[in-house]
């Protein structure tokens, strides 16, 4: 969605649809806090991934994925970008409009 | 994560002058860097891909003679906005590839042309 909100301490689940993704294209998630450069969160190909920031759940058909912030804090308020990395050697990242997440106290 | 810096963080210049923005990868070498532009309330727009030791590749619609890119070393890429005009005022962000899967962004440079 364009925007969503969640309560502080709760899990934030951000969906992304990428129905035309190709077999060797990765799904990346970045976020941008106001007036800063984007911050890398996580990426995956087909298996679910987890790191210290978030979990990435990719459906078996790879047509959609969900970014999960397990315990959202106020500092997680940002615009979140789901990106399918371009399938060439340049590794370009093309940004869409993102999802604005507001974490409520 | 890896660190990418930009200098300056903000700059104000007069219309018609040129401005150079530096992007450095501080703790890794980057053969490929990218330059983005972001207008208020909009997403990042990729301007060009900067390759160390070769000419930059510009996205469609980006004037290569206006936005000069030089990637002279594995840790430094520069973007020069030539003959800047008020419509060039924007937030310029660079990023650098570390290996095949990781790309890190700088903090951005806010350019205001008066």
Backbone of each chain as ProteinMPNN parsed JSONL, in Angstrom:
{"seq_chain_A": "XXXXXXXXXXXXXXXXXXXXXXXXXXXXXXXXXXXXXXXXXXXXXXXXXXXXXXXXXXXXXXXXXXXXXXXXXXXXXXXXXXXXXXXXXXXXXXXXXXXXXXXXX", "coords_chain_A": {"N_chain_A": [[0.815, -1.208, 0.0], [0.198, 2.379, -0.261], [0.505, 3.681, 2.138], [0.761, 2.777, 5.596], [0.051, 1.863, 9.004], [1.223, 0.991, 12.282], [1.165, -0.189, 15.678], [3.486, 0.745, 18.201], [5.858, -1.67, 19.215], [4.453, -3.764, 18.205], [4.284, -6.196, 15.528], [5.216, -5.224, 12.274], [3.962, -5.71, 9.127], [4.848, -5.652, 5.891], [3.641, -5.756, 2.693], [4.514, -6.921, -0.637], [4.1, -7.078, -4.089], [5.282, -8.911, -6.806], [4.783, -10.027, -9.437], [5.861, -10.604, -11.923], [8.42, -11.378, -11.628], [11.658, -12.615, -12.438], [13.478, -15.765, -12.663], [16.107, -15.542, -11.539], [16.167, -13.155, -10.255], [16.512, -10.958, -7.549], [14.808, -10.039, -4.529], [14.777, -7.032, -2.902], [14.827, -5.042, 0.058], [14.662, -1.763, 1.14], [14.844, 1.113, 3.273], [13.879, 4.496, 3.851], [14.511, 7.066, 5.874], [13.306, 10.256, 6.717], [14.857, 12.679, 4.701], [17.303, 11.384, 4.561], [19.783, 9.081, 3.245], [18.837, 6.018, 1.584], [18.475, 3.019, 3.524], [19.815, -0.171, 3.704], [17.932, -3.117, 4.207], [17.244, -5.933, 3.919], [17.613, -8.819, 1.783], [16.514, -11.292, -0.622], [16.244, -14.437, -2.42], [14.727, -16.892, -2.925], [14.344, -18.335, -0.637], [13.186, -17.904, 2.736], [14.39, -15.193, 4.667], [16.267, -13.914, 7.408], [17.454, -11.336, 9.464], [19.176, -9.132, 11.753], [17.547, -6.956, 11.647], [15.101, -7.495, 10.331], [12.646, -9.796, 8.927], [12.24, -11.63, 5.912], [9.761, -12.873, 3.99], [9.161, -14.937, 1.378], [6.912, -15.937, -1.073], [6.16, -19.243, -2.292], [5.849, -19.343, -5.06], [7.16, -17.102, -5.697], [5.962, -14.729, -6.364], [5.169, -12.795, -4.677], [6.029, -11.052, -1.636], [6.771, -10.523, 1.86], [7.792, -8.145, 4.135], [8.851, -8.258, 7.415], [8.868, -6.508, 10.35], [9.654, -7.318, 13.429], [9.203, -6.207, 16.036], [8.086, -3.315, 16.068], [9.456, -0.033, 16.343], [9.37, 3.477, 17.22], [11.359, 4.608, 15.742], [11.339, 3.18, 13.449], [9.651, 4.352, 11.716], [9.248, 5.289, 8.446], [9.834, 5.459, 4.875], [9.34, 2.601, 3.049], [10.903, 0.567, 0.693], [10.329, -1.855, -1.686], [12.175, -3.731, -3.875], [12.867, -5.165, -6.971], [15.714, -6.476, -8.169], [17.367, -5.357, -11.053], [17.892, -7.459, -13.794], [20.691, -7.665, -14.832], [24.178, -7.069, -15.436], [24.704, -4.731, -14.19], [23.592, -4.273, -11.742], [21.645, -2.426, -11.008], [19.358, -0.588, -8.97], [16.02, 0.048, -9.037], [13.809, 2.341, -7.899], [10.501, 2.318, -6.645], [7.476, 3.911, -5.586], [7.195, 3.305, -2.95], [6.218, 2.329, 0.446], [4.771, 4.111, 2.961], [5.43, 3.858, 6.258], [4.027, 4.336, 9.364], [4.751, 4.34, 12.663], [2.936, 4.108, 15.524], [2.813, 5.582, 18.789]], "CA_chain_A": [[0.0, 0.0, 0.0], [0.888, 3.666, -0.226], [0.865, 3.932, 3.524], [0.177, 1.919, 6.617], [0.583, 2.169, 10.319], [1.146, -0.065, 13.277], [1.447, 0.273, 17.032], [4.832, 0.461, 18.696], [5.969, -2.959, 19.893], [3.799, -4.806, 17.414], [4.951, -6.535, 14.269], [4.777, -4.527, 11.064], [4.06, -6.595, 7.963], [4.746, -4.84, 4.68], [3.546, -6.652, 1.535], [5.014, -6.48, -1.938], [3.771, -7.968, -5.198], [6.232, -8.868, -7.931], [4.274, -11.202, -10.159], [6.613, -10.895, -13.142], [9.824, -11.557, -11.269], [12.333, -13.708, -13.147], [14.024, -16.78, -11.784], [17.328, -15.194, -10.812], [16.084, -11.777, -9.749], [16.4, -10.875, -6.105], [13.934, -9.046, -3.904], [15.485, -6.218, -1.921], [14.076, -4.058, 0.828], [15.373, -0.633, 1.702], [13.969, 2.115, 3.853], [14.427, 5.846, 3.858], [14.017, 7.979, 6.896], [13.222, 11.574, 6.101], [16.061, 13.453, 4.377], [18.52, 10.581, 4.657], [19.937, 8.1, 2.182], [18.189, 4.739, 1.888], [19.196, 2.061, 4.361], [19.578, -1.57, 3.332], [17.312, -3.921, 5.267], [17.367, -7.367, 3.71], [17.303, -9.261, 0.428], [16.357, -12.736, -0.729], [15.97, -14.983, -3.74], [13.524, -17.716, -2.83], [14.164, -18.793, 0.737], [12.946, -16.858, 3.728], [15.621, -14.674, 5.234], [16.132, -13.157, 8.662], [18.659, -10.733, 10.031], [18.914, -8.427, 13.005], [16.564, -5.906, 11.446], [13.801, -7.905, 9.81], [12.512, -11.075, 8.222], [11.667, -11.545, 4.572], [9.043, -14.091, 3.63], [8.888, -14.966, -0.064], [6.001, -17.035, -1.392], [6.792, -20.314, -3.048], [5.873, -18.997, -6.492], [7.993, -15.889, -5.736], [5.226, -13.6, -6.932], [4.971, -11.773, -3.657], [6.839, -11.217, -0.434], [6.381, -9.695, 3.001], [8.836, -7.732, 5.071], [8.325, -8.247, 8.778], [9.618, -5.902, 11.444], [8.988, -8.072, 14.506], [8.78, -5.351, 17.15], [8.303, -1.98, 15.512], [9.696, 1.091, 17.244], [9.089, 4.773, 16.584], [12.432, 4.879, 14.795], [11.086, 2.449, 12.201], [8.824, 5.185, 10.839], [10.064, 5.558, 7.26], [9.286, 4.94, 3.622], [9.952, 1.303, 2.771], [10.917, 0.255, -0.728], [10.542, -3.217, -2.154], [12.811, -3.569, -5.182], [13.374, -6.345, -7.662], [16.931, -5.984, -8.784], [17.423, -5.526, -12.497], [18.603, -8.671, -14.176], [21.849, -7.527, -15.713], [25.409, -6.997, -14.658], [24.894, -3.415, -13.598], [23.057, -4.296, -10.374], [20.87, -1.222, -10.737], [18.155, -0.666, -8.16], [15.031, 1.011, -9.495], [12.894, 2.568, -6.789], [9.113, 2.717, -6.851], [7.026, 4.98, -4.694], [7.356, 2.868, -1.579], [5.133, 2.304, 1.438], [5.086, 4.936, 4.127], [5.042, 3.21, 7.503], [3.984, 5.185, 10.548], [4.645, 3.577, 13.899], [2.231, 4.92, 16.507], [3.192, 5.285, 20.179]], "C_chain_A": [[0.857, 1.27, 0.0], [1.343, 3.996, 1.185], [0.194, 2.92, 4.429], [0.72, 2.33, 7.969], [0.484, 0.945, 11.212], [1.517, 0.528, 14.628], [2.871, -0.119, 17.423], [4.835, -0.855, 19.468], [5.318, -4.1, 19.146], [4.622, -5.097, 16.176], [4.359, -5.703, 13.132], [5.026, -5.459, 9.884], [3.823, -5.779, 6.696], [4.73, -5.761, 3.459], [4.137, -6.035, 0.281], [4.636, -7.524, -2.985], [4.781, -7.792, -6.32], [5.946, -10.067, -8.818], [5.086, -11.554, -11.4], [8.103, -11.115, -12.861], [10.411, -12.754, -12.014], [13.084, -14.588, -12.168], [15.253, -16.392, -10.988], [17.339, -13.742, -10.367], [15.807, -11.793, -8.259], [15.373, -9.822, -5.689], [14.739, -8.348, -2.826], [14.504, -5.314, -1.185], [15.033, -3.002, 1.37], [14.358, 0.247, 2.414], [14.681, 3.459, 3.859], [13.726, 6.661, 4.92], [14.2, 9.384, 6.345], [14.578, 12.25, 5.949], [17.361, 12.699, 4.617], [18.628, 9.676, 3.436], [19.253, 6.797, 2.565], [19.105, 3.808, 2.684], [18.827, 0.65, 3.928], [18.943, -2.304, 4.507], [17.629, -5.397, 5.064], [17.159, -7.674, 2.231], [17.19, -10.777, 0.413], [16.065, -13.144, -2.163], [14.711, -15.836, -3.715], [13.285, -18.251, -1.426], [13.843, -17.615, 1.644], [14.273, -16.457, 4.35], [15.318, -13.898, 6.504], [17.482, -12.568, 9.02], [18.26, -9.934, 11.257], [17.84, -7.35, 12.854], [15.172, -6.449, 11.161], [13.836, -9.336, 9.294], [11.854, -10.822, 6.878], [11.055, -12.892, 4.249], [8.677, -14.008, 2.158], [7.994, -16.159, -0.351], [6.69, -18.05, -2.292], [6.873, -20.009, -4.544], [6.66, -17.718, -6.76], [7.256, -14.676, -6.288], [4.916, -12.524, -5.902], [5.867, -12.063, -2.464], [6.327, -10.278, 0.64], [7.604, -9.399, 3.834], [8.213, -7.652, 6.455], [9.318, -7.574, 9.705], [8.985, -6.444, 12.717], [8.469, -7.233, 15.668], [9.043, -3.895, 16.749], [8.535, -0.94, 16.612], [9.414, 2.389, 16.486], [10.143, 5.09, 15.527], [12.291, 4.095, 13.49], [10.151, 3.214, 11.266], [9.679, 5.647, 9.662], [9.264, 5.174, 6.026], [10.065, 3.677, 3.277], [9.798, 0.979, 1.281], [11.2, -1.228, -0.945], [11.064, -3.106, -3.579], [13.202, -4.933, -5.722], [14.584, -5.891, -8.457], [16.992, -6.361, -10.243], [18.342, -6.677, -12.863], [19.657, -8.377, -15.232], [23.075, -7.306, -14.833], [25.595, -5.661, -13.957], [24.433, -3.345, -12.149], [22.284, -3.038, -10.022], [19.68, -1.531, -9.834], [17.212, 0.432, -8.632], [13.962, 1.137, -8.414], [11.495, 2.907, -7.284], [8.761, 3.778, -5.834], [7.057, 4.578, -3.224], [6.081, 2.844, -0.756], [5.563, 3.122, 2.63], [4.538, 4.257, 5.374], [5.11, 4.205, 8.643], [3.807, 4.284, 11.757], [4.082, 4.5, 14.966], [2.663, 4.562, 17.932], [2.131, 4.446, 20.872]], "O_chain_A": [[2.065, 1.23, 0.229], [2.435, 4.527, 1.392], [-0.804, 2.295, 4.07], [1.714, 3.049, 8.067], [-0.245, -0.004, 10.924], [2.106, 1.606, 14.709], [3.381, -1.168, 17.028], [3.938, -1.123, 20.267], [5.596, -5.269, 19.418], [5.533, -4.349, 15.822], [3.146, -5.511, 13.054], [6.142, -5.933, 9.668], [2.722, -5.278, 6.466], [5.704, -6.473, 3.215], [4.246, -4.816, 0.147], [4.837, -8.721, -2.776], [5.093, -6.673, -6.729], [6.753, -10.99, -8.934], [5.011, -12.684, -11.884], [8.933, -11.041, -13.767], [9.746, -13.774, -12.197], [13.302, -14.224, -11.013], [15.43, -16.866, -9.866], [18.402, -13.166, -10.13], [14.968, -12.553, -7.777], [15.115, -8.856, -6.407], [15.313, -8.991, -1.947], [13.491, -4.884, -1.736], [16.063, -3.311, 1.97], [13.155, 0.134, 2.18], [15.909, 3.54, 3.871], [12.521, 6.907, 4.864], [15.14, 9.655, 5.598], [15.342, 12.384, 6.905], [18.403, 13.311, 4.851], [17.666, 9.526, 2.682], [19.104, 6.503, 3.751], [20.326, 3.817, 2.532], [17.647, 0.324, 3.801], [19.357, -2.139, 5.654], [18.215, -6.036, 5.938], [16.583, -6.862, 1.507], [17.694, -11.462, 1.303], [15.693, -12.324, -3.002], [13.738, -15.535, -4.406], [12.155, -18.582, -1.067], [14.191, -16.472, 1.347], [15.165, -17.286, 4.534], [14.249, -13.306, 6.65], [18.518, -13.221, 8.893], [17.134, -10.048, 11.741], [17.287, -6.888, 13.852], [14.18, -5.935, 11.678], [14.88, -9.984, 9.232], [11.026, -9.924, 6.728], [11.736, -13.917, 4.236], [7.957, -13.099, 1.745], [8.287, -17.274, 0.082], [7.675, -17.743, -2.963], [7.844, -20.372, -5.208], [6.809, -17.301, -7.909], [7.893, -13.685, -6.646], [4.443, -11.445, -6.258], [6.388, -13.167, -2.305], [5.552, -9.36, 0.37], [8.359, -10.302, 4.193], [7.16, -7.04, 6.634], [10.462, -8.009, 9.834], [7.865, -6.055, 13.05], [7.409, -7.525, 16.222], [10.093, -3.33, 17.058], [7.895, -0.968, 17.663], [9.242, 2.388, 15.267], [9.854, 5.76, 14.536], [13.039, 4.324, 12.539], [9.889, 2.769, 10.149], [10.7, 6.309, 9.847], [8.162, 4.635, 6.122], [11.294, 3.688, 3.221], [8.718, 1.102, 0.702], [12.187, -1.77, -0.447], [10.442, -2.444, -4.41], [13.794, -5.75, -5.016], [14.48, -5.019, -9.32], [16.716, -7.495, -10.633], [19.427, -6.835, -12.303], [19.529, -8.791, -16.384], [22.981, -7.357, -13.607], [26.554, -5.485, -13.205], [24.843, -2.45, -11.41], [22.267, -2.624, -8.862], [19.076, -2.6, -9.926], [17.57, 1.61, -8.626], [13.298, 0.162, -8.062], [11.327, 3.685, -8.224], [9.633, 4.457, -5.291], [6.955, 5.436, -2.347], [5.018, 3.277, -1.2], [6.6, 2.857, 3.238], [3.326, 4.1, 5.525], [6.14, 4.843, 8.859], [2.823, 3.552, 11.857], [4.665, 5.538, 15.278], [2.856, 3.388, 18.25], [2.284, 4.103, 22.045]]}, "seq_chain_B": "XXXXXXXXXXXXXXXXXXXXXXXXXXXXXXXXXXXXXXXXXXXXXXXXXXXXXXXXXXXXXXXXXXXXXXXXXXXXXXXXXXXXXXXXXXXXXXXXXXXXXXXXXXXXXXXXXX", "coords_chain_B": {"N_chain_B": [[26.872, -2.384, 8.558], [28.408, -1.385, 5.4], [30.13, 1.775, 4.787], [29.238, 4.734, 3.188], [30.105, 7.893, 2.113], [29.203, 11.334, 1.537], [30.047, 14.459, 0.112], [29.619, 17.89, -0.422], [27.306, 17.949, 2.419], [25.285, 19.68, 2.114], [24.636, 22.315, -0.199], [24.625, 25.599, -1.47], [24.201, 27.416, -4.367], [24.756, 29.846, -6.943], [22.705, 30.547, -9.775], [23.8, 29.296, -12.883], [26.365, 28.646, -12.168], [28.747, 25.973, -11.468], [28.626, 22.899, -9.68], [30.244, 20.547, -7.64], [29.868, 17.298, -6.434], [30.931, 14.896, -4.14], [31.338, 11.382, -3.764], [32.142, 8.822, -1.643], [33.343, 5.573, -0.943], [34.003, 4.312, 2.105], [35.073, 2.105, 3.492], [35.362, 0.05, 1.753], [35.986, -1.162, -1.575], [34.642, 0.026, -4.59], [33.638, -0.844, -7.665], [31.52, -0.049, -9.08], [29.331, 2.64, -8.911], [26.41, 4.562, -8.148], [24.264, 7.261, -9.111], [21.619, 9.147, -7.835], [18.629, 11.144, -7.94], [16.417, 13.049, -6.009], [13.368, 14.527, -5.696], [11.312, 16.685, -3.627], [8.989, 14.841, -1.705], [8.937, 12.773, -3.503], [10.037, 9.704, -5.057], [13.281, 8.076, -5.27], [15.173, 8.752, -8.162], [16.97, 7.114, -10.553], [19.901, 8.336, -11.952], [22.378, 7.829, -13.215], [24.88, 5.332, -13.894], [27.978, 4.778, -12.521], [31.076, 3.797, -13.511], [34.183, 2.592, -12.523], [37.023, 3.825, -14.05], [35.909, 3.989, -16.578], [33.499, 5.352, -18.929], [30.527, 6.909, -17.688], [27.225, 5.516, -17.511], [24.255, 6.762, -18.57], [20.869, 7.237, -17.561], [17.837, 7.183, -19.445], [16.85, 10.322, -20.66], [18.401, 11.84, -18.966], [20.709, 14.406, -18.979], [23.858, 14.069, -20.164], [25.864, 15.904, -20.562], [25.289, 17.848, -18.825], [25.252, 16.76, -16.308], [28.011, 15.755, -15.136], [29.946, 12.927, -14.668], [32.506, 11.384, -12.874], [34.545, 8.69, -12.206], [37.082, 8.133, -10.732], [38.616, 6.537, -9.082], [38.632, 3.5, -7.099], [37.243, 4.151, -4.876], [36.025, 6.575, -5.094], [33.641, 8.654, -6.566], [32.516, 11.339, -8.56], [30.033, 13.837, -9.021], [29.253, 16.375, -11.136], [27.337, 19.154, -11.391], [26.673, 21.065, -13.992], [26.474, 24.5, -14.976], [24.268, 25.221, -13.268], [20.765, 25.451, -12.571], [17.767, 26.792, -11.065], [15.851, 24.714, -11.241], [17.386, 22.486, -10.966], [17.725, 22.139, -8.346], [17.717, 19.897, -5.743], [17.736, 16.723, -4.019], [20.574, 14.925, -3.949], [21.748, 11.695, -4.232], [24.14, 9.17, -3.677], [25.209, 5.808, -4.36], [26.938, 2.731, -3.658], [28.262, -0.275, -4.903], [29.022, -3.195, -3.109], [30.567, -5.965, -3.765], [28.526, -8.514, -5.312], [25.949, -8.409, -4.36], [25.357, -6.473, -2.471], [24.45, -3.141, -1.846], [25.153, 0.073, -0.906], [24.093, 3.176, 0.449], [24.821, 6.698, 0.289], [24.559, 9.559, 2.534], [23.347, 11.624, 1.21], [23.145, 14.741, -0.638], [22.074, 17.957, -0.387], [21.126, 20.165, -2.774], [20.753, 23.527, -3.483], [19.809, 25.879, -5.764], [20.101, 29.203, -6.43]], "CA_chain_B": [[26.989, -2.291, 7.111], [29.49, -0.572, 4.87], [29.897, 3.212, 4.909], [29.399, 5.587, 2.012], [29.967, 9.294, 2.523], [29.034, 12.334, 0.486], [30.48, 15.807, 0.479], [29.137, 18.347, 0.879], [25.976, 17.465, 2.784], [24.377, 20.634, 1.498], [25.324, 23.391, -0.912], [23.809, 26.631, -2.117], [25.0, 28.062, -5.405], [24.025, 30.772, -7.806], [22.339, 30.045, -11.096], [24.857, 29.444, -13.878], [27.632, 28.105, -11.677], [28.84, 24.511, -11.422], [28.783, 22.34, -8.336], [30.761, 19.17, -7.628], [29.497, 16.489, -5.27], [31.783, 13.712, -4.03], [30.801, 10.174, -3.134], [33.25, 7.945, -1.289], [33.137, 4.355, -0.161], [35.045, 4.507, 3.114], [35.695, 0.883, 3.992], [35.367, -0.992, 0.738], [36.203, -0.665, -2.92], [33.425, -0.081, -5.392], [33.855, -0.629, -9.099], [30.301, 0.563, -9.611], [28.575, 3.541, -8.049], [25.202, 5.069, -8.796], [23.787, 8.579, -8.692], [20.17, 9.313, -7.838], [18.101, 12.462, -7.601], [15.12, 12.916, -5.344], [12.643, 15.774, -5.454], [10.46, 16.58, -2.426], [7.82, 13.961, -1.691], [9.02, 11.813, -4.591], [10.976, 8.619, -4.849], [14.598, 8.261, -5.875], [15.246, 8.509, -9.589], [18.329, 6.791, -10.958], [20.407, 9.219, -12.996], [23.468, 7.238, -13.978], [25.757, 4.323, -13.312], [29.355, 5.232, -12.62], [31.994, 2.661, -13.515], [35.574, 2.987, -12.332], [37.891, 3.729, -15.206], [35.218, 4.07, -17.871], [32.45, 6.382, -18.976], [29.285, 6.605, -16.984], [26.052, 5.168, -18.299], [23.173, 7.618, -18.118], [19.5, 6.8, -17.798], [17.148, 7.949, -20.482], [16.347, 11.625, -20.248], [19.384, 12.557, -18.151], [21.68, 15.048, -19.871], [25.205, 13.714, -19.728], [26.728, 17.087, -20.584], [24.934, 18.7, -17.692], [25.617, 16.021, -15.099], [29.265, 15.094, -15.448], [30.311, 11.939, -13.663], [33.863, 10.871, -12.96], [34.792, 7.628, -11.222], [38.526, 8.063, -10.953], [39.257, 5.499, -8.271], [37.692, 2.5, -6.596], [36.536, 4.645, -3.697], [35.543, 7.948, -5.283], [32.927, 9.087, -7.759], [32.057, 12.711, -8.42], [28.962, 14.324, -9.887], [29.319, 17.815, -11.306], [26.169, 19.759, -12.028], [27.203, 22.22, -14.709], [25.516, 25.569, -15.263], [23.083, 24.854, -12.487], [19.597, 26.332, -12.578], [16.893, 26.48, -9.923], [15.172, 23.428, -11.399], [18.32, 21.424, -10.58], [17.681, 22.013, -6.893], [17.212, 18.571, -5.433], [18.527, 15.913, -3.084], [21.357, 14.005, -4.77], [22.189, 10.569, -3.396], [24.944, 8.181, -4.389], [25.303, 4.486, -3.742], [28.091, 1.974, -4.123], [28.139, -1.732, -4.799], [30.077, -3.99, -2.495], [30.307, -7.318, -4.239], [27.427, -8.696, -6.25], [24.607, -8.359, -3.766], [25.159, -5.411, -1.492], [24.561, -1.77, -2.323], [25.02, 0.979, 0.225], [23.797, 4.541, 0.037], [25.348, 7.815, 1.044], [23.547, 10.319, 3.266], [22.704, 12.597, 0.344], [23.586, 16.138, -0.718], [20.963, 18.83, -0.774], [21.571, 21.274, -3.619], [19.81, 24.619, -3.708], [20.321, 26.826, -6.748], [19.342, 30.453, -6.273]], "C_chain_B": [[28.128, -1.39, 6.693], [29.104, 0.907, 4.887], [30.194, 3.913, 3.599], [29.178, 7.024, 2.473], [29.769, 10.18, 1.3], [29.49, 13.679, 1.014], [30.234, 16.756, -0.677], [27.773, 17.748, 1.209], [24.909, 18.417, 2.271], [25.195, 21.738, 0.84], [24.291, 24.318, -1.534], [24.687, 27.303, -3.153], [24.109, 28.964, -6.251], [23.776, 30.138, -9.172], [23.475, 30.305, -12.097], [26.202, 28.912, -13.444], [27.579, 26.581, -11.669], [29.123, 24.055, -10.003], [29.261, 20.898, -8.44], [30.377, 18.499, -6.319], [30.345, 15.223, -5.286], [31.064, 12.579, -3.314], [31.964, 9.222, -2.889], [32.77, 6.698, -0.559], [34.303, 4.289, 0.814], [35.753, 3.216, 3.512], [35.607, -0.271, 3.007], [35.611, -0.341, -0.62], [34.968, -0.934, -3.771], [33.75, 0.187, -6.859], [32.66, 0.06, -9.738], [29.636, 1.415, -8.54], [27.403, 4.082, -8.848], [24.878, 6.455, -8.261], [22.284, 8.664, -8.89], [19.839, 10.767, -7.547], [16.722, 12.25, -6.998], [14.527, 14.294, -5.108], [11.72, 15.579, -4.257], [9.232, 15.713, -2.659], [7.8, 12.979, -2.862], [10.04, 10.736, -4.25], [12.328, 8.947, -5.488], [14.519, 7.932, -7.365], [16.702, 8.267, -9.964], [18.745, 7.693, -12.111], [21.437, 8.501, -13.871], [24.205, 6.194, -13.163], [27.189, 4.742, -13.584], [30.285, 4.031, -12.499], [33.428, 3.147, -13.425], [36.376, 2.765, -13.603], [37.2, 3.777, -16.551], [34.112, 5.119, -17.794], [31.196, 5.931, -18.234], [28.178, 6.262, -17.978], [24.859, 5.932, -17.743], [21.809, 7.004, -18.443], [18.85, 7.714, -18.832], [16.613, 9.258, -19.922], [17.299, 12.421, -19.376], [20.483, 13.094, -19.056], [23.101, 14.787, -19.385], [26.15, 14.906, -19.735], [26.428, 18.031, -19.428], [25.363, 18.052, -16.372], [26.843, 15.169, -15.414], [29.663, 14.164, -14.311], [31.708, 11.416, -13.938], [34.068, 9.865, -11.844], [36.275, 7.284, -11.334], [39.232, 6.983, -10.149], [38.195, 4.552, -7.747], [36.929, 2.957, -5.361], [35.927, 6.022, -3.893], [34.851, 8.116, -6.628], [32.465, 10.511, -7.521], [30.98, 13.013, -9.455], [29.092, 15.834, -9.95], [28.074, 18.282, -12.048], [26.66, 21.039, -12.682], [26.096, 23.226, -15.02], [24.18, 25.294, -14.568], [21.992, 25.91, -12.584], [18.681, 25.932, -11.429], [16.18, 25.135, -10.04], [16.076, 22.235, -11.104], [18.372, 21.244, -9.071], [17.014, 20.695, -6.538], [18.107, 17.927, -4.374], [19.244, 14.872, -3.936], [21.965, 12.938, -3.854], [23.028, 9.618, -4.24], [24.861, 6.849, -3.655], [26.476, 3.747, -4.355], [27.855, 0.489, -3.926], [29.321, -2.313, -4.054], [29.78, -5.437, -2.86], [29.075, -7.332, -5.124], [26.059, -8.407, -5.659], [24.337, -7.174, -2.862], [25.369, -4.04, -2.112], [24.241, -0.843, -1.16], [24.912, 2.418, -0.263], [24.503, 5.561, 0.918], [24.213, 8.58, 1.701], [22.844, 11.376, 2.425], [23.315, 13.986, 0.43], [22.407, 16.974, -1.194], [21.511, 20.032, -1.526], [20.438, 22.279, -3.771], [20.457, 25.612, -4.649], [19.46, 28.083, -6.693], [19.429, 31.304, -7.539]], "O_chain_B": [[28.74, -0.714, 7.52], [27.928, 1.256, 4.987], [31.243, 3.72, 2.985], [28.189, 7.33, 3.138], [30.125, 9.813, 0.18], [29.339, 13.993, 2.194], [30.609, 16.453, -1.81], [27.156, 17.107, 0.359], [23.772, 18.017, 2.024], [26.304, 22.051, 1.273], [23.253, 23.894, -2.041], [25.805, 27.717, -2.844], [22.884, 28.845, -6.258], [24.549, 29.304, -9.643], [24.034, 31.401, -12.144], [27.096, 28.742, -14.273], [26.52, 25.978, -11.838], [29.78, 24.752, -9.229], [28.738, 20.12, -9.239], [30.542, 19.067, -5.239], [30.465, 14.559, -6.315], [30.288, 12.797, -2.384], [32.685, 8.859, -3.818], [31.911, 6.761, 0.32], [35.46, 4.22, 0.4], [36.939, 3.249, 3.841], [35.76, -1.432, 3.385], [35.459, 0.869, -0.783], [34.341, -1.989, -3.673], [34.094, 1.306, -7.237], [32.773, 0.673, -10.799], [29.409, 0.967, -7.416], [27.412, 4.058, -10.079], [25.177, 6.78, -7.112], [21.748, 8.312, -9.941], [20.643, 11.513, -6.99], [15.964, 11.381, -7.427], [15.109, 15.123, -4.408], [11.382, 14.448, -3.907], [8.538, 15.836, -3.668], [6.752, 12.413, -3.175], [10.797, 10.848, -3.286], [12.484, 9.968, -6.158], [13.881, 6.96, -7.768], [17.563, 9.113, -9.722], [18.041, 7.805, -13.114], [21.376, 8.557, -15.099], [24.161, 6.175, -11.933], [27.566, 5.025, -14.721], [30.272, 3.331, -11.487], [33.835, 4.028, -14.183], [36.405, 1.666, -14.157], [37.858, 3.619, -17.58], [33.836, 5.688, -16.737], [30.867, 4.747, -18.172], [28.211, 6.676, -19.136], [24.497, 5.767, -16.579], [21.633, 6.343, -19.466], [19.268, 8.852, -19.048], [16.005, 9.294, -18.852], [17.022, 13.582, -19.075], [21.111, 12.344, -19.804], [23.49, 15.242, -18.309], [27.133, 14.921, -18.994], [27.23, 18.907, -19.103], [25.784, 18.738, -15.441], [26.738, 14.037, -15.885], [29.709, 14.563, -13.148], [32.052, 11.057, -15.064], [33.797, 10.152, -10.678], [36.661, 6.287, -11.945], [40.333, 6.562, -10.505], [36.999, 4.78, -7.932], [36.068, 2.237, -4.857], [35.368, 6.586, -2.952], [35.394, 7.772, -7.678], [32.065, 10.859, -6.41], [31.008, 12.526, -10.585], [29.046, 16.503, -8.917], [27.801, 17.863, -13.172], [27.023, 21.992, -11.992], [24.951, 22.86, -15.286], [23.132, 25.158, -15.2], [22.268, 27.106, -12.669], [18.817, 24.838, -10.881], [15.933, 24.483, -9.025], [15.601, 21.104, -11.002], [18.992, 20.304, -8.575], [15.897, 20.409, -6.971], [19.086, 18.511, -3.911], [18.602, 14.034, -4.571], [22.604, 13.244, -2.847], [22.673, 9.3, -5.375], [24.49, 6.786, -2.483], [26.948, 4.094, -5.437], [27.314, 0.059, -2.907], [30.473, -1.973, -4.324], [28.855, -6.049, -2.327], [28.637, -6.294, -5.621], [25.103, -8.182, -6.402], [23.184, -6.906, -2.524], [26.351, -3.81, -2.819], [23.197, -0.962, -0.517], [25.545, 2.818, -1.24], [24.748, 5.337, 2.104], [23.041, 8.291, 1.459], [21.856, 11.963, 2.866], [23.921, 14.357, 1.436], [21.828, 16.73, -2.253], [22.274, 20.823, -0.972], [19.317, 21.928, -4.139], [21.536, 26.132, -4.363], [18.245, 28.028, -6.884], [18.854, 32.39, -7.593]]}, "name": "protein", "num_of_chains": 2, "seq": "XXXXXXXXXXXXXXXXXXXXXXXXXXXXXXXXXXXXXXXXXXXXXXXXXXXXXXXXXXXXXXXXXXXXXXXXXXXXXXXXXXXXXXXXXXXXXXXXXXXXXXXXXXXXXXXXXXXXXXXXXXXXXXXXXXXXXXXXXXXXXXXXXXXXXXXXXXXXXXXXXXXXXXXXXXXXXXXXXXXXXXXXXXXXXXXXXXXXXXXXXXXXXXXXXXXXXXXXXXX"}
